[in-house]
Amino acid sequence: MQYLIQYRQSQLLKISTIVVLAVLMLNRSVSFALFLLVGLVLQMAI
């Protein structure tokens, strides 16, 4: 029984780690897209 609980906890840890990494990657791509957008707007304004 204890083994099952530990197994489930490690699975949750893996899943949460993957989710956090995915969110960080998404955040980076979103900020990168915003950066590109701002660059384009600045080029148009100049």
C-alpha positions as CSV (number, residue, x, y, z in Angstrom):
1,M,0.0,0.0,0.0
2,Q,2.8,2.4,0.9
3,Y,4.5,1.6,-2.3
4,L,1.4,2.5,-4.3
5,I,1.1,5.9,-2.5
6,Q,4.8,6.7,-3.2
7,Y,4.3,5.6,-6.9
8,R,1.3,7.9,-7.2
9,Q,3.2,10.8,-5.6
10,S,6.2,10.4,-8.0
11,Q,3.8,10.3,-11.0
12,L,2.2,13.5,-9.7
13,L,5.6,15.1,-9.3
14,K,6.6,14.1,-12.9
15,I,3.3,15.4,-14.3
16,S,3.5,18.7,-12.4
17,T,7.1,19.2,-13.5
18,I,6.1,18.6,-17.1
19,V,3.2,21.1,-16.7
20,V,5.5,23.7,-15.2
21,L,8.0,23.3,-18.0
22,A,5.3,23.5,-20.6
23,V,3.9,26.7,-19.0
24,L,7.4,28.2,-18.9
25,M,8.0,27.4,-22.6
26,L,4.6,28.9,-23.5
27,N,5.4,32.0,-21.4
28,R,8.7,32.3,-23.2
29,S,7.1,32.0,-26.7
30,V,4.4,34.4,-25.7
31,S,6.9,37.0,-24.5
32,F,9.0,36.3,-27.6
33,A,5.9,36.9,-29.8
34,L,5.2,40.1,-28.0
35,F,8.8,41.2,-28.4
36,L,8.5,40.5,-32.2
37,L,5.2,42.4,-32.3
38,V,6.7,45.4,-30.5
39,G,9.7,45.3,-32.9
40,L,7.4,45.3,-35.9
41,V,5.3,48.2,-34.5
42,L,8.5,50.2,-33.8
43,Q,9.8,49.6,-37.4
44,M,6.5,50.8,-38.8
45,A,6.5,53.9,-36.6
46,I,10.0,54.9,-37.6
